[in-house]
Amino acid sequence: MPSPRRRRPALPLTLSAAALLVPLATACSSTDGSGGSADGQRLRVVMAFPPAQAMSPYGDDAVTLSRLAVIEGLTTLDKNGDAKPALATSWKRDDDRTWTFTLRDAAFQDGGKVGSADVARSLRVAEKASPKPRVLSDTRLDVTTPDAGTVRISTRTPDPLLPQRLANPSLTILSEGAYKGGRVNPAGHATGPFTLTKVNGALGATLQRNDSYWGAGAEAPGVDVKFVADGTARANALRTKTVDVAEYVPISQASLLGDGLVHEFPSARTNGLSLNTRHGVFADPAMRAAAREAIDSAALVKGVYEGRADTAKGLLGPGVPWAAAGRTAPTDRAKAAGRAEVAKTKQIVLATYTNRPELPEVATVVQQQLTERGFTVKQVVRDYAQLEADALAGKYDAFIQARNTLLDTADPVSYLASDFTCDGSFNISQLCDERIDAAVDKAAGLAGTDARHRAEMNAEAGILGTDALVPLLHERFVQGYDDSRVHGVSLDPMERTLITADTRVG
């Protein structure tokens, strides 16, 4: 995603949590059909990230649409990351670069039948999108339509992960009506169990049950969504029963809410310190090594996460269970600059975002650790939507982010490609190293799972050797809902799902 996104204003973080709850409570208790119905109670959900690109499927908004059960692709993923049928009922590999997918008898939310032409159109638009979806950063799709119920997809190079790749939210299938007016609008044009009917800027959204859904219909008649960046406000909304589901409960609030409202589970998310390898102080490998030596992961886990995280082991943490056995030592690391040498450098800018409430506190601790090493550090902390374009353009010396390493294809090879290769579309560290590109390319081309995993761990060792990213810790997810009255919430380590057709109150 190298080009800027259209920005939405952040919620005013100076407001108190109580003030933020007033519009939340009002919107979720209205009498115009949003408070319940004869065939079930509407769900009230508060989410952390407001739309950054007007609900376009080609950025992080696609994950929001997926977590709200609005969009679908040809495939989906099970809990092990294996591809399962969605809009495609089956598929076969014709040769090392070509696959054939047979489509399901399904309808779009606007009434049209899903056909091969719709699939081809959706995937071709995704290929040409700007910013380009991360999942396509290391491949190219060529789609043909043998008949109305079949699509044939070829890739630039052999891609054994294509079925998993097609489950990515950015490769959702939409009807022709979604592509009118110069932008992609999924509202009313997707296939999921809930239809997006209204988006109120960065404040909220309204969903209705899709009665033409091909699968089991949604239990709830609809979902009323509010976007609230303030984590304390989200927790308070849950505590006061203003909402049914609160996304990403802050660690600081988890113990206050109690076990009945807090659900903690392992994740594939690694929080890391991306260092700008192209410009500024950290273009010097010795300075990156000094920054890495300054970081105390255990202090972050204990002091910020209250023990609800794991100390950093590498790019891939406990949420990727096979990684530990295959990990090797980082290769070709530079010798760290001494404190006196570090102290001569100019001020560095360390940025992070407010949407994950622990990250500003992490930034403060990291700033202290870097300062003790001799760095002079200035912090920039804003809503994520206000930071992303500048981070991707390399305008910060250091950037703290929480990154799901399995989000793109349920296999870390696409994460490695998008974040650490020369042409990677999410390369915040600006890293460009031919050795890393070769290592990632080798992993991407391997069909055998064990061989690919070994190659991925070799690539990890090379990336860690550059110190382009310093792993800080591995997160555990905390979602909030009252399990005595709210059922069917998806606790998904890959973060693809949250609200499903089975989610209900009562």
C-alpha positions, 0 to 999 in steps of 0.5 A: 500500500505505497500510496496515501489513503483518503483520510477520515478525521480521528475521534477526539481523544481528549474527550472522556470515555463517558462523553464518548458513550453518549452517542454510542448509547443513543445510536444503539437504543433507537426505536427505528428498528435498531433496538430489536425485532420480533425475530431476534435482537440486533447486535450492538458492536463497538470496533476500534478502527474507523474506516480509513478508505471509505470501506474500500476492500483494498486496504485495512477496511476489508478486514473490518468488512470481514469481521462484520460478516459482510464480504466473502471470497472464493474460499475461507479459512478454518482454524488451522489456516487451511482453505475451505469452500466459500463462494467456490465449492471446489478447486483443482490444480491444473498445473504448477501455475493454474487452478480451476474453481467451481462456483457455488449457486449464490446470490449477491445482496443486490439480487444478482446471481454470482457468476464467473464474470463477477469473480473475474471482474472483482479479482482484476480490479483488485489487481489494479487497485491503488494501494495494491492489496498486501496479499497480492504484493508477491504475485499476480493473478490472471483470470479467465472464465471457461463458463458461467460457473467456472473460473481459471486462475493463473499466477505469475509464478507457482503458488501453492498457497493460492486457495488460502490467498483467495480467502483474503478479505481484499479479494472479496467478490462483489457485484457489478454495481459495486464498481460504479462512480469511480470507487468500489462500494461494497454496501449492498453488493457483497454476498455475506450473511449481513448487508452493509446498508449505511456508513456514517463516516468514521462514527458508525455503520448499520448492517441488516440480515441478508435474507438471500444468503446461500448459507445458514441465515444470520441469527441476528436481524442486524448489527449496529456498529460504532467506531471508537478509537478510545479503548477505555470508552469501548470497555466502559460501553461493555461494562455498562451494557451499552454494547454487546461486543467490544473489540480489542479490550485494553489490557488495562481494563481487562482485570477490571471487567472480569472473566465473564466479560473478557475473553483472552486467546493466543494470536499471530500478532507480533508488535515490532519496532520498524526502523527506517533502513533507507533514510536518517539515523537508522540507515546505519546498521550499527545504529539499528543494532544499538536500538535492538540492544536497547529494547527490553521485551520482558519489561514491556510484557510485565509493565505494559501488558500485565503479563497478558503477552509473550516476550519476543522470540522473533518475527513469528511468535506462539500464535505460529506454533511450528515456528519455534522448532524451526527458528535459527539464529539471526544472520550477518548482524552488524556490531552495535554502535556504542552509547557515545556514538549514538549520542552524537546522532540527531533526534529520531521520530518514533511514531505509533497509533492510538487505536490499540491502547497499549501502543502509546504506553509501549512507545513511552517505554521504548522511548525511555529504553532508547534514551538510556542508550543515548538516542534523542527521541520525539514521539508522534502518536495519532489515530492509525488512519492519520499515520499510515501513509507517512509510515509507508512513505518512510517519514518516520525513523521508527514506527511501532505497530502490531502486525498479524503475521498470518493475516494475508494468506494464513501462511507468513510468506505473504507477510514476509514479502509485503513487509520486508522485500524491495517491492513489498507494499507494506514495507514500513522499514523501507528494507531492500536487500537482494538476499532477503528477496531471494530467501522469501521468493524461495519460500513462496515457491515451495509446495511442501508445507514443511519445506516452506516453513523451513525456508520461511524460518531461514528468511526470518533469520536474515530479516532479523539480521538486518535489524529492520524490525526489532520484535517487541512482544507477541500479543494475546487478543482480548475481546469483550462480551458477556458470555452469559447472554452473547453467543457465537462470537468468533475468537479468531487468531487470524482476525478474519472473523468476529461477528458471524451468522451464528452471533446472537444475544440471548 
